[in-house]
Amino acid sequence: MARFPSEEWFEAFVRAINGSAAYREAAASWEGDISFVIEAEPDRGHSADVWAWLDLWHGECRGFRLVPPEEGERAAYVLRAPYSRWKDILRGELDPIKAMMRGKLKVRGDLATIVRYVRAANELVRLTRTIPTEFPDEA
């Protein structure tokens, strides 16, 4: 079981992405890297911001790294939210597209493009739910 948001968890996510025919089809023409920012919530066992950069390109993830903020900010898209909000998304308790529209998930980048690729975004979310996950505030 991988602890969220660790390097091990994101490595499992990349394997899930690259193993998904549904994602490959939905994101066949997607071009753009994404940084996911999991903001600190020390009272929930997540003491520091984590920046995870993924190189998503035409239906595959070509690479992943945990990066410092200055590197993560250079991604075409930056999605950020507190740890507990990401946890709600991973558990299926919060729809990420609705969260973006309501400002609960902050987005920097071309929102129209993200909306155009909603099938790919939904598949990414579905894939997160396939990863056996341990949360710091439940350990």
Residue, then its C-alpha position, 0 to 999 in steps of 0.5 A: m500500500a502506497r502512502f499518499p502523496s509519496e513518490e511511491w504513490f505517484e510511481a504507482f499512478v504513472r504505471a496505472i496511467n501507462g497501463s490504461a487503454a481508456y486513458r490512451e484513447a481519451a488523451a490521444s491528442w493531449e499535450g501538456d505537463i501537469s503539476f499537482v500541488i498537495e498543500a500542507e495540512p499539518d493537523r492531518g499528518h501532511s506537514a509540507d506542500v508536495w509538488a508532483w510533476l507529470d509529463l503527459w503526452h498523447g495518452e501516456c505519462r513520459g515521466f514523473r518527478l517530485v519537484p521544488p515549487e519553482e520547477g513545478e510552476r513551469a508546467a503548462y497546468v498547475l492543479r492545487a488544493p489542500y491535502s484533505r481536498w485531494k483525499d476527497i477526490l481520490r476517495g470519490e467524494l469530490d468530483p474534480i471538474k466540479a471542484m475546479m468550477r467552484g474554486k475548490l481545486k485551483v487551476r492555472g492553465d487553459l481551463a477550456t482545454i481541460v474541459r475539452y479533455v474531460r474524459a481523459a481527466n475523469e479517467l485519470v481520477r478513476l485510475t487514482r482510485t485503483i491504487p491501494t492508498e494509505f493516508p497520513d491522517e489514517a495511519 
